Amino acid sequence: MTSNNPITTNKICQGLKVALVHDFLNQYGGAERVLLALHEMFPEAPIYTLLHDPEKMRGKFARADIRPSFLQKFPKFFKKRHKYMLPFMPTAPETFNLRDFDLVISSSSAFAKGVIVKPKIIHISYCHSPMRYAWDWNEKYLDEQALGKKRKLLARMLLNYVRIWDKVAADRVDFFIANSEYTKERIKKYYGRESAVVYPPVDTNIVIPGLTRDPENTKSAEKLDSRFRGNDKTREDYFLIVSRLTPYKKIEVAIEAFNKLNLPLVVIGEGAPKYVRYLKSIAGPKTKFLGWLPDEKIKEYYSSCRAFVFPGEDDFGIAPVEAMAAGKPVIALRRGGATETVIEGETGEFFDESTIEVLADAVRRLMEKEKDYEPEKIREQAMKFSKEKFMKNIKRVIGEIWERREN
């Protein structure tokens, strides 16, 4: 039996005592946007997390009841170097006291799903990704650490322990929600569990000149006049990346490709200082790094860019959809969640390998047919992933789970 009645579902959600659990609140990205939407749905729910850095959150959770784990008391040296805290991380979520709640929702790509709850408490895990460095990216992660033979052996033994713990932790979850069909397949492969798919919330409230905003009915939007199409005079001549600056995002491939093409590239985001220094060292004169910017400023860059570049594999990828909400085409690797959000030839172009030459070829292809892209159609695709739809679908899934338990 499923709860298709929104009134029934809302009553179920309103009557529950809810706790939210999140991996880390020390950087702001797509996972934190999901948590923010969940917090908006359940404003009274406390948020349990392994580590909390209010400065890095920049006021996003200022009114939330944040309850960090014992790791918060570790010296700053360890908190700045997470890999040294890894042996303690599996224990941290297991110490959270969640006995007084009806429903626990974990937002997790790592440790948050490892909470221990009483049998009567339902634990739903919104999975951004099975733990990458414990599973499919295990060896790649070890190579990135540039460890000596002895330290690499110890690290491999530690990750083997983490992988075993991760599977045990996944078995504790009552119900999984995946952020994409791609993540759903990985949950099935590594955890042996089924999951429902609810796409993450995307901030689609981005202005396109001449196009009205209607989050629930894009068909009522006005058509753009010709000056806002591919030859838009208000458009600036740069390509855009908005991302956490971390190796698996493959930002260096995009930088090298745009060096080769001699085209301007703007990179917005922050990351580990060592990696950021490396990116800047290989960047050509036409690549600009802007670091962290507030959301409203990022929207201006979405609205003014030529196209958005997504060079790495991600489980969903919120930033490309935000760019599409601004009517901008996306150049994306044909892997992961991007294959579920980008429509080839209509909202962007794909490339098949994350290499300099292949990405550069995709940029050329997009430029050749740039005038054929229609911003209103691109935006219409993005509206399928709005925050309103996320909240509606999360409530529906919770309602279905609760009624299934009652029956």
ABEGO torsion letter per residue (X at the ends): XBBABAAAAAAAAAABBBBBBBABBABBBAAAAAAAAAAAABAABBBBBABBBAAAAGGAAAABBBBBBAAAABBAAAAABAAAAAAAAAAAAAABBAAABABBBBBBABAAAABBBBAABBBBBBBABBBAAABAAAAAAAAAAGBBAAAAAAAAAAAAAAAAAAAAAAAABABBBBABAAAAAAAAAAAGBBBBBBBBBBBABBBBBGBBBBAABAAABBBBBAAABAABAABBABBBBBBBBBAAAGAAAAAAAAAAAGBBBBBBEBBBAAAAAAAAAABBAABBBAEBBBAAAAAAAAAABABBBBABBBAAGAAAAAAAAAGBBBBBBBBEAAAAABBBGAAEBBBABBBAAAAAAAAAAAAAAAAABBAAAAAAAAAAABAAAAAAAAAAAAAAAAAAAAX
